[in-house]
Amino acid sequence: MSAIPMPFDGQVTEYLTQKAPQPLRRTIEDARKRDTLAGNYPYPRWMKKSDYQDALQPLQFELAKLQHWLAETEQRVIVIFEGRDTAGKSGAINRITEVTNPRTVRVEALPKPTDRQRREWFFQRYVERLPAGGEMVLFDRSWYNRAVIEHVFGFCTPEQRARFFHQAPEFERMLVGDGVHLIKIWLNVSRAEQFRRLLARESNPMRHWKLSQIDIDGLGKWDSYTHAIAQTFERTHTMHAPWTIIRSEDKYRARLAVLQHILGTLPYALKDTANVTPPDPEICGTPAIWDAELWDDGT
């Protein structure tokens, strides 16, 4: 019996071998399994898994304290996770949710808008998912879809995007002014590492579901994404709602930095500062550390 073909079978490989820039192909082909592929990333190899697990455990213990603080004080927390496809958003979120109560800490990953939602105020469907007192909401992508993905694929008009850039800082100012703790995280990955992760999804039936048409159509839009991201940081990195960039070439280091940043930002009770140390400044900081990698791939 022949195997049932999976959606998008071979399309990542086909793009890499036939359309991707030769230096990109060479970087991927020459790399060992645990090499980091961004040329200016400060660590040439992934963190050892045993070291990662040793560092992760005390941070997850701090998350238990954090959720008790949320419940007792009725604080409201929003954490936005943004980044290119395969940047590690879901993995970082899972390190939080695997040790927290879903009634206290919930994930919102909104599908594409319905016809009615397309006729509403853009932020309306996100307002419906905001936290009540005693809750933390983790947005696996957020209203920043309009600034990047919708713009790159032409799903919104230039006028709609300009309106978003005008309204987003004020929308976030209102949230923060009402007492909401708003944390915005951008996970950044190189194009070579992104391709390596997409190839892993393509070749593994148990992970193939993570591939989408947007992933495939976006293979030739790297530079368009880069310009859109740069504009987004320029327009929405504010004093009241700053972006934190985490270079996620090494998923282990990135996940630790995510937890360190969230735990370090929030003023929860009984915080153990011996466990909650600042994130590695080599991979975590303001948009100034964002690597605006451009590739002329002729598309």
ZAVOFI-456840 format. One record per residue (C-alpha): residue number from 1; residue in three letters; x, y, z. Coordinates in Angstrom, 1 decimal. Layout:
<lumti NUM,'ALA',<X,Y,Z>>
...
END
This chain:
<lumti 1,'MET',<0.0,0.0,0.0>>
<lumti 2,'SER',<1.4,3.4,-1.0>>
<lumti 3,'ALA',<1.8,6.1,1.6>>
<lumti 4,'ILE',<-0.8,8.8,1.7>>
<lumti 5,'PRO',<0.9,12.1,0.5>>
<lumti 6,'MET',<1.1,14.8,3.2>>
<lumti 7,'PRO',<0.1,18.4,2.4>>
<lumti 8,'PHE',<3.1,20.5,1.2>>
<lumti 9,'ASP',<5.3,17.3,0.7>>
<lumti 10,'GLY',<8.6,18.3,-0.7>>
<lumti 11,'GLN',<7.8,22.0,-1.2>>
<lumti 12,'VAL',<10.3,23.3,1.3>>
<lumti 13,'THR',<13.1,21.1,-0.1>>
<lumti 14,'GLU',<12.1,22.1,-3.7>>
<lumti 15,'TYR',<12.4,25.8,-2.8>>
<lumti 16,'LEU',<15.7,25.3,-1.0>>
<lumti 17,'THR',<17.3,23.4,-3.9>>
<lumti 18,'GLN',<15.9,25.3,-6.8>>
<lumti 19,'LYS',<15.3,28.9,-5.7>>
<lumti 20,'ALA',<17.1,29.8,-2.5>>
<lumti 21,'PRO',<20.4,31.7,-2.6>>
<lumti 22,'GLN',<23.4,29.4,-2.9>>
<lumti 23,'PRO',<25.1,30.7,0.3>>
<lumti 24,'LEU',<22.0,29.8,2.2>>
<lumti 25,'ARG',<22.0,26.3,0.8>>
<lumti 26,'ARG',<25.6,25.9,1.6>>
<lumti 27,'THR',<25.2,27.0,5.2>>
<lumti 28,'ILE',<22.5,24.4,5.8>>
<lumti 29,'GLU',<24.2,21.6,4.0>>
<lumti 30,'ASP',<27.5,22.1,5.8>>
<lumti 31,'ALA',<26.1,22.5,9.3>>
<lumti 32,'ARG',<26.2,19.8,12.0>>
<lumti 33,'LYS',<23.0,19.0,13.8>>
<lumti 34,'ARG',<23.5,21.2,16.8>>
<lumti 35,'ASP',<25.5,24.0,15.2>>
<lumti 36,'THR',<23.9,27.5,15.3>>
<lumti 37,'LEU',<23.6,29.0,11.8>>
<lumti 38,'ALA',<23.5,32.7,12.2>>
<lumti 39,'GLY',<27.0,34.0,11.6>>
<lumti 40,'ASN',<27.0,36.6,14.3>>
<lumti 41,'TYR',<25.2,34.5,17.0>>
<lumti 42,'PRO',<27.4,34.5,20.1>>
<lumti 43,'TYR',<27.3,30.7,20.6>>
<lumti 44,'PRO',<28.5,28.3,17.9>>
<lumti 45,'ARG',<26.6,25.3,19.3>>
<lumti 46,'TRP',<23.3,24.7,21.1>>
<lumti 47,'MET',<23.3,24.6,24.9>>
<lumti 48,'LYS',<23.6,21.1,26.3>>
<lumti 49,'LYS',<20.2,19.6,27.0>>
<lumti 50,'SER',<21.2,18.6,30.6>>
<lumti 51,'ASP',<22.4,22.2,31.3>>
<lumti 52,'TYR',<19.1,23.6,29.9>>
<lumti 53,'GLN',<17.0,21.3,32.0>>
<lumti 54,'ASP',<18.9,22.2,35.1>>
<lumti 55,'ALA',<18.4,25.9,34.4>>
<lumti 56,'LEU',<14.7,25.4,33.5>>
<lumti 57,'GLN',<13.5,23.7,36.6>>
<lumti 58,'PRO',<14.0,26.6,39.1>>
<lumti 59,'LEU',<12.4,29.0,36.6>>
<lumti 60,'GLN',<9.4,26.9,36.3>>
<lumti 61,'PHE',<9.2,26.7,40.1>>
<lumti 62,'GLU',<9.1,30.5,40.1>>
<lumti 63,'LEU',<6.1,30.3,37.7>>
<lumti 64,'ALA',<4.2,28.5,40.4>>
<lumti 65,'LYS',<4.7,31.5,42.7>>
<lumti 66,'LEU',<3.7,33.8,39.9>>
<lumti 67,'GLN',<0.4,32.2,39.3>>
<lumti 68,'HIS',<-0.4,32.3,43.1>>
<lumti 69,'TRP',<0.4,36.0,43.0>>
<lumti 70,'LEU',<-2.0,36.5,40.1>>
<lumti 71,'ALA',<-4.8,34.8,41.8>>
<lumti 72,'GLU',<-4.3,36.5,45.2>>
<lumti 73,'THR',<-3.8,40.0,43.8>>
<lumti 74,'GLU',<-6.1,39.8,40.7>>
<lumti 75,'GLN',<-3.4,41.3,38.6>>
<lumti 76,'ARG',<-3.8,41.1,34.8>>
<lumti 77,'VAL',<-0.9,40.1,32.5>>
<lumti 78,'ILE',<-0.6,40.0,28.8>>
<lumti 79,'VAL',<2.4,38.4,27.1>>
<lumti 80,'ILE',<2.7,38.8,23.3>>
<lumti 81,'PHE',<4.8,36.3,21.5>>
<lumti 82,'GLU',<5.7,37.4,18.0>>
<lumti 83,'GLY',<8.4,36.3,15.5>>
<lumti 84,'ARG',<8.8,34.7,12.1>>
<lumti 85,'ASP',<7.6,31.2,11.4>>
<lumti 86,'THR',<9.6,28.5,13.4>>
<lumti 87,'ALA',<11.1,31.2,15.7>>
<lumti 88,'GLY',<10.1,29.1,18.8>>
<lumti 89,'LYS',<7.0,30.9,20.0>>
<lumti 90,'SER',<5.0,27.7,20.7>>
<lumti 91,'GLY',<8.0,26.0,22.5>>
<lumti 92,'ALA',<8.5,29.0,24.8>>
<lumti 93,'ILE',<4.8,29.1,25.5>>
<lumti 94,'ASN',<4.7,25.4,26.3>>
<lumti 95,'ARG',<7.4,25.8,28.9>>
<lumti 96,'ILE',<5.0,28.1,30.8>>
<lumti 97,'THR',<1.7,26.3,30.3>>
<lumti 98,'GLU',<3.1,22.8,31.2>>
<lumti 99,'VAL',<3.5,23.9,34.9>>
<lumti 100,'THR',<0.6,26.4,35.3>>
<lumti 101,'ASN',<-3.1,26.1,35.7>>
<lumti 102,'PRO',<-5.0,26.8,32.5>>
<lumti 103,'ARG',<-7.7,28.6,34.4>>
<lumti 104,'THR',<-5.0,31.1,35.4>>
<lumti 105,'VAL',<-2.7,31.1,32.5>>
<lumti 106,'ARG',<-4.3,30.6,29.1>>
<lumti 107,'VAL',<-3.1,30.7,25.5>>
<lumti 108,'GLU',<-4.8,32.7,22.7>>
<lumti 109,'ALA',<-4.0,31.8,19.1>>
<lumti 110,'LEU',<-6.7,33.4,17.1>>
<lumti 111,'PRO',<-7.7,32.0,13.7>>
<lumti 112,'LYS',<-8.2,34.1,10.7>>
<lumti 113,'PRO',<-11.1,36.6,11.2>>
<lumti 114,'THR',<-14.6,35.8,10.3>>
<lumti 115,'ASP',<-16.6,37.9,7.8>>
<lumti 116,'ARG',<-18.2,39.7,10.7>>
<lumti 117,'GLN',<-14.8,40.3,12.4>>
<lumti 118,'ARG',<-13.4,41.8,9.2>>
<lumti 119,'ARG',<-16.2,44.4,9.5>>
<lumti 120,'GLU',<-15.5,45.2,13.1>>
<lumti 121,'TRP',<-12.9,47.5,14.7>>
<lumti 122,'PHE',<-9.6,45.7,14.2>>
<lumti 123,'PHE',<-8.8,45.4,17.9>>
<lumti 124,'GLN',<-12.3,44.2,18.8>>
<lumti 125,'ARG',<-11.7,40.5,18.7>>
<lumti 126,'TYR',<-8.5,40.8,20.7>>
<lumti 127,'VAL',<-10.3,42.9,23.4>>
<lumti 128,'GLU',<-12.7,39.9,23.9>>
<lumti 129,'ARG',<-9.7,37.7,24.8>>
<lumti 130,'LEU',<-8.0,40.1,27.2>>
<lumti 131,'PRO',<-7.4,38.8,30.8>>
<lumti 132,'ALA',<-9.7,39.5,33.7>>
<lumti 133,'GLY',<-8.3,40.0,37.2>>
<lumti 134,'GLY',<-6.1,37.0,38.3>>
<lumti 135,'GLU',<-5.3,35.9,34.7>>
<lumti 136,'MET',<-2.4,35.9,32.4>>
<lumti 137,'VAL',<-3.0,35.6,28.7>>
<lumti 138,'LEU',<-0.2,34.4,26.3>>
<lumti 139,'PHE',<-0.9,35.6,22.7>>
<lumti 140,'ASP',<0.7,33.2,20.2>>
<lumti 141,'ARG',<0.7,35.9,17.6>>
<lumti 142,'SER',<-1.4,39.0,18.3>>
<lumti 143,'TRP',<-2.7,42.2,16.8>>
<lumti 144,'TYR',<0.7,42.6,15.2>>
<lumti 145,'ASN',<-0.4,40.3,12.5>>
<lumti 146,'ARG',<-1.6,43.4,10.8>>
<lumti 147,'ALA',<1.8,45.1,10.8>>
<lumti 148,'VAL',<3.7,42.1,9.4>>
<lumti 149,'ILE',<1.9,39.1,7.9>>
<lumti 150,'GLU',<-1.2,40.9,6.6>>
<lumti 151,'HIS',<1.0,43.5,5.1>>
<lumti 152,'VAL',<3.4,41.1,3.5>>
<lumti 153,'PHE',<0.6,39.0,1.9>>
<lumti 154,'GLY',<-1.6,41.9,1.0>>
<lumti 155,'PHE',<-4.4,40.9,3.4>>
<lumti 156,'CYS',<-4.8,44.5,4.5>>
<lumti 157,'THR',<-4.7,47.8,2.7>>
<lumti 158,'PRO',<-1.9,50.4,3.2>>
<lumti 159,'GLU',<-4.6,52.6,4.8>>
<lumti 160,'GLN',<-5.6,49.9,7.3>>
<lumti 161,'ARG',<-1.9,49.3,8.2>>
<lumti 162,'ALA',<-1.3,53.0,8.7>>
<lumti 163,'ARG',<-4.4,53.2,10.9>>
<lumti 164,'PHE',<-3.0,50.3,12.9>>
<lumti 165,'PHE',<0.3,52.0,13.5>>
<lumti 166,'HIS',<-1.6,55.1,14.7>>
<lumti 167,'GLN',<-3.9,53.2,17.0>>
<lumti 168,'ALA',<-1.7,50.4,18.4>>
<lumti 169,'PRO',<0.5,52.6,20.7>>
<lumti 170,'GLU',<-2.6,54.3,22.1>>
<lumti 171,'PHE',<-4.4,50.9,22.5>>
<lumti 172,'GLU',<-1.5,49.6,24.5>>
<lumti 173,'ARG',<-1.2,52.9,26.4>>
<lumti 174,'MET',<-4.8,52.4,27.5>>
<lumti 175,'LEU',<-4.1,48.8,28.6>>
<lumti 176,'VAL',<-1.1,49.8,30.6>>
<lumti 177,'GLY',<-2.8,52.8,32.1>>
<lumti 178,'ASP',<-5.6,50.6,33.3>>
<lumti 179,'GLY',<-3.1,48.5,35.3>>
<lumti 180,'VAL',<-2.4,45.7,32.8>>
<lumti 181,'HIS',<1.1,44.3,32.7>>
<lumti 182,'LEU',<2.0,44.2,29.0>>
<lumti 183,'ILE',<5.1,42.3,27.9>>
<lumti 184,'LYS',<5.9,42.2,24.2>>
<lumti 185,'ILE',<8.5,39.5,23.0>>
<lumti 186,'TRP',<9.9,39.2,19.5>>
<lumti 187,'LEU',<11.7,35.9,18.9>>
<lumti 188,'ASN',<14.2,36.3,16.1>>
<lumti 189,'VAL',<15.7,33.5,14.0>>
<lumti 190,'SER',<18.0,33.5,11.0>>
<lumti 191,'ARG',<16.8,32.4,7.6>>
<lumti 192,'ALA',<19.2,29.4,7.6>>
<lumti 193,'GLU',<17.8,28.2,10.9>>
<lumti 194,'GLN',<14.3,28.8,9.8>>
<lumti 195,'PHE',<14.8,26.6,6.7>>
<lumti 196,'ARG',<16.4,23.9,8.8>>
<lumti 197,'ARG',<13.3,23.8,11.1>>
<lumti 198,'LEU',<10.9,23.9,8.2>>
<lumti 199,'LEU',<12.8,20.9,6.6>>
<lumti 200,'ALA',<12.5,19.0,9.9>>
<lumti 201,'ARG',<8.7,19.6,9.8>>
<lumti 202,'GLU',<8.5,18.5,6.2>>
<lumti 203,'SER',<10.3,15.2,6.9>>
<lumti 204,'ASN',<8.6,14.2,10.1>>
<lumti 205,'PRO',<4.9,13.1,9.8>>
<lumti 206,'MET',<4.4,13.8,13.5>>
<lumti 207,'ARG',<5.4,17.5,13.0>>
<lumti 208,'HIS',<4.1,18.0,9.4>>
<lumti 209,'TRP',<0.9,19.5,10.7>>
<lumti 210,'LYS',<2.9,22.6,11.7>>
<lumti 211,'LEU',<3.5,23.4,8.1>>
<lumti 212,'SER',<0.9,25.8,6.5>>
<lumti 213,'GLN',<0.3,27.4,3.2>>
<lumti 214,'ILE',<1.5,30.7,4.7>>
<lumti 215,'ASP',<4.8,29.0,5.5>>
<lumti 216,'ILE',<5.2,27.8,2.0>>
<lumti 217,'ASP',<4.1,31.0,0.3>>
<lumti 218,'GLY',<6.4,32.9,2.7>>
<lumti 219,'LEU',<9.6,31.1,1.7>>
<lumti 220,'GLY',<10.4,33.7,-0.9>>
<lumti 221,'LYS',<9.3,36.7,1.1>>
<lumti 222,'TRP',<12.1,36.9,3.7>>
<lumti 223,'ASP',<13.2,40.5,2.7>>
<lumti 224,'SER',<9.6,41.7,2.7>>
<lumti 225,'TYR',<9.2,40.3,6.2>>
<lumti 226,'THR',<12.4,42.0,7.3>>
<lumti 227,'HIS',<11.3,45.4,6.1>>
<lumti 228,'ALA',<7.9,45.0,7.7>>
<lumti 229,'ILE',<9.4,44.0,11.0>>
<lumti 230,'ALA',<11.8,47.0,11.0>>
<lumti 231,'GLN',<8.8,49.3,10.4>>
<lumti 232,'THR',<6.9,47.6,13.2>>
<lumti 233,'PHE',<9.7,48.2,15.8>>
<lumti 234,'GLU',<10.1,51.8,14.6>>
<lumti 235,'ARG',<6.4,52.6,15.1>>
<lumti 236,'THR',<5.5,50.5,18.2>>
<lumti 237,'HIS',<8.6,50.3,20.4>>
<lumti 238,'THR',<7.4,52.7,23.1>>
<lumti 239,'MET',<8.3,53.6,26.7>>
<lumti 240,'HIS',<5.0,52.2,28.0>>
<lumti 241,'ALA',<5.0,49.1,25.8>>
<lumti 242,'PRO',<8.6,48.3,24.7>>
<lumti 243,'TRP',<9.6,45.3,22.6>>
<lumti 244,'THR',<12.1,42.8,24.0>>
<lumti 245,'ILE',<14.0,40.9,21.3>>
<lumti 246,'ILE',<15.2,37.4,22.0>>
<lumti 247,'ARG',<17.6,35.8,19.5>>
<lumti 248,'SER',<16.2,32.2,19.2>>
<lumti 249,'GLU',<18.8,30.5,17.1>>
<lumti 250,'ASP',<19.3,28.2,20.1>>
<lumti 251,'LYS',<15.8,27.3,21.3>>
<lumti 252,'TYR',<17.1,26.3,24.7>>
<lumti 253,'ARG',<18.8,29.6,25.4>>
<lumti 254,'ALA',<15.8,31.4,24.0>>
<lumti 255,'ARG',<13.3,29.6,26.3>>
<lumti 256,'LEU',<15.3,30.4,29.3>>
<lumti 257,'ALA',<15.6,34.0,28.3>>
<lumti 258,'VAL',<11.8,34.2,27.8>>
<lumti 259,'LEU',<11.1,32.9,31.3>>
<lumti 260,'GLN',<13.8,35.1,32.9>>
<lumti 261,'HIS',<12.4,38.2,31.2>>
<lumti 262,'ILE',<8.8,37.5,32.2>>
<lumti 263,'LEU',<9.7,36.6,35.8>>
<lumti 264,'GLY',<12.1,39.5,36.1>>
<lumti 265,'THR',<9.5,42.0,34.8>>
<lumti 266,'LEU',<6.6,41.1,37.0>>
<lumti 267,'PRO',<6.6,42.1,40.7>>
<lumti 268,'TYR',<5.2,38.9,42.2>>
<lumti 269,'ALA',<5.7,37.9,45.8>>
<lumti 270,'LEU',<8.5,35.8,47.2>>
<lumti 271,'LYS',<10.6,36.1,44.0>>
<lumti 272,'ASP',<14.0,34.2,44.4>>
<lumti 273,'THR',<16.5,36.5,42.8>>
<lumti 274,'ALA',<19.1,33.7,42.9>>
<lumti 275,'ASN',<16.9,31.9,40.4>>
<lumti 276,'VAL',<15.5,34.8,38.5>>
<lumti 277,'THR',<18.6,36.3,37.0>>
<lumti 278,'PRO',<18.6,38.7,34.1>>
<lumti 279,'PRO',<18.5,37.2,30.6>>
<lumti 280,'ASP',<21.7,36.8,28.7>>
<lumti 281,'PRO',<22.4,40.3,27.2>>
<lumti 282,'GLU',<24.1,38.6,24.2>>
<lumti 283,'ILE',<20.7,37.3,23.0>>
<lumti 284,'CYS',<18.1,39.4,24.8>>
<lumti 285,'GLY',<17.6,43.2,24.6>>
<lumti 286,'THR',<15.9,46.0,22.8>>
<lumti 287,'PRO',<15.3,46.2,19.0>>
<lumti 288,'ALA',<18.9,47.4,18.7>>
<lumti 289,'ILE',<20.1,43.8,18.9>>
<lumti 290,'TRP',<17.7,42.7,16.2>>
<lumti 291,'ASP',<19.6,41.2,13.2>>
<lumti 292,'ALA',<18.0,42.6,10.0>>
<lumti 293,'GLU',<19.3,39.8,7.8>>
<lumti 294,'LEU',<18.6,40.5,4.1>>
<lumti 295,'TRP',<18.8,38.0,1.3>>
<lumti 296,'ASP',<18.6,38.9,-2.4>>
<lumti 297,'ASP',<16.8,35.8,-3.7>>
<lumti 298,'GLY',<15.4,37.4,-6.8>>
<lumti 299,'THR',<11.8,37.3,-5.6>>
END
